[in-house]
Amino acid sequence: MAGIGQFDFNLFIKILPDLARGAIVTLKFSSLSIIFGLIIGTIFGVCRIVKNLILPKIATAYVELIRGTPLLVQIMIVYYGLPAAGINLPPEVAGVLALSINSGAYIAEIIRAGIQSVPKGQMDAARSLGMTYFQAMRYVVLPQAFRNILPALGNEFIALIKDSSLLSVIAIAELTRTGMQIYAVTFNAWTPLLGVAMFYLMMTLPLSKLVDHFQRRIGGHESP
Amino acid sequence: MSLLKIVNLHKRFGDLYVLRGVNMEVEKGEVVVIIGPSGGGKSTLLKCINMLEPPTEGKIILDGIDLTAKGVDLNKIRQRIGIVFQQFNLFSHLTALENITLPLRIVKKIPKEEAEKIAIKYLKKVGLEEEFASYYPHQLSGGQQQRVAIARALAMNPELMLFDEVTSALDPERVKEVLNVMEELAREGMTMIVVTHEMGFAREVGDRVIFMDGGVIVEEGKPEEIFTSPKHPRTRQFLSMIL
């Protein structure tokens, strides 16, 4: 057996399927979380800017609370803390919940900035044609906001893929935990961890490229 | 009874007094042109008329309905008042055609195909051929964009059209094509309130010219009266600067 600091090519080949399975779990959790995060983020992002006394305050509190505390702590609160309040969640549900709530806060800020990036004249025009505030948001402002924030959302998704490695602490067999388990069994650290890093890159690099593409498209004023 | 009646309209943004008691009436079919220096409250007045800017004080009465009263369905009312803006404000993520069909479909609940027919009809009316229907706003010239904006407002079949310096952001050679559309509209009997710096248009198309400055109506009258023998010194001063 190879030493702890050596790269073992045979082992590397052998563990590729396991790592790939771990990467798929990572992608599943990140994808689910970005979808729920988008929903949460859109709701709270809109809440932050509506003309209302309470809603913006609630939304701001949520954003500050989440951004001001570590994701690791949030994950542990959801998984270990909630049962104390009588809410028992399976690790998978707790994982998605924690990641969604976390990314929702960051996405709320992205959405708020996106909405504010749409010229006020768009809302004026929509309202002047008889649309309600909600219709104007839904059909005019938000579609343009989303187009403007696609790069930022892409970056958020990349961050989420990497951050989901923290789910390893609640025994979810995502990519990082898979690597750690292989290390625990083989006592070889380099091989599985390099493999883990490689799989993360395989997920994040194409996304980075996509983000670049969106960024150029916005800069170039191409049609959607 | 006049179509629009504005009574003692005041508008304040914080400490900034923009309108200080405007009274005016507009008859059905009348073309009222509002001129005056920038910052005189002209644009704010238009935005108050369709309640995009709620007045601080005063009444806006359209066809007997006080728009400033509580419980008025402004979304319904705004369908009766078209407005065209200086910056066009076309929906940039939609094609020329979709810009017109979107409000028809979601506000007037007109089915897609019928809405598209209406849109094409109004695009033609403002002199845009069908090929422009699939263009996005940034693919159109300023004059074309502004004509799409006019078509979008007209397609809602409004009783009153408001024009807020609609040629001010255009290249000089594009101004005429927009003014021509407005002139045609006036000839067809549309009730219009036009804020503009185009004095030729004011003189030829306007039934009445209003000179606004400092948030009030300084002087109003027939175009030839205002342009040839203005009574108020402020009007005289303004006209001597620009004519």
Chai-1 contact restraints between the chains, C-beta under 6 A:
chainA,res_idxA,chainB,res_idxB,connection_type,confidence,min_distance_angstrom,max_distance_angstrom,comment,restraint_id
A,G121,B,Q87,contact,1.0,0.0,6.0,A-B,restraint_1
A,G121,B,N89,contact,1.0,0.0,6.0,A-B,restraint_2
A,D124,B,L52,contact,1.0,0.0,6.0,A-B,restraint_3
A,A125,B,N89,contact,1.0,0.0,6.0,A-B,restraint_4
A,S128,B,N50,contact,1.0,0.0,6.0,A-B,restraint_5
A,S128,B,R78,contact,1.0,0.0,6.0,A-B,restraint_6
A,S128,B,I83,contact,1.0,0.0,6.0,A-B,restraint_7
A,L129,B,P103,contact,1.0,0.0,6.0,A-B,restraint_8
A,G130,B,N75,contact,1.0,0.0,6.0,A-B,restraint_9
A,G130,B,R78,contact,1.0,0.0,6.0,A-B,restraint_10
A,G130,B,Q79,contact,1.0,0.0,6.0,A-B,restraint_11
A,G130,B,V107,contact,1.0,0.0,6.0,A-B,restraint_12
A,M131,B,V107,contact,1.0,0.0,6.0,A-B,restraint_13
A,T132,B,N75,contact,1.0,0.0,6.0,A-B,restraint_14
A,Q135,B,I106,contact,1.0,0.0,6.0,A-B,restraint_15
A,V140,B,F91,contact,1.0,0.0,6.0,A-B,restraint_16
A,P143,B,H93,contact,1.0,0.0,6.0,A-B,restraint_17
A,Q144,B,H93,contact,1.0,0.0,6.0,A-B,restraint_18
A,H221,B,H138,contact,1.0,0.0,6.0,A-B,restraint_19
A,S223,B,Y136,contact,1.0,0.0,6.0,A-B,restraint_20
A,P224,B,H93,contact,1.0,0.0,6.0,A-B,restraint_21
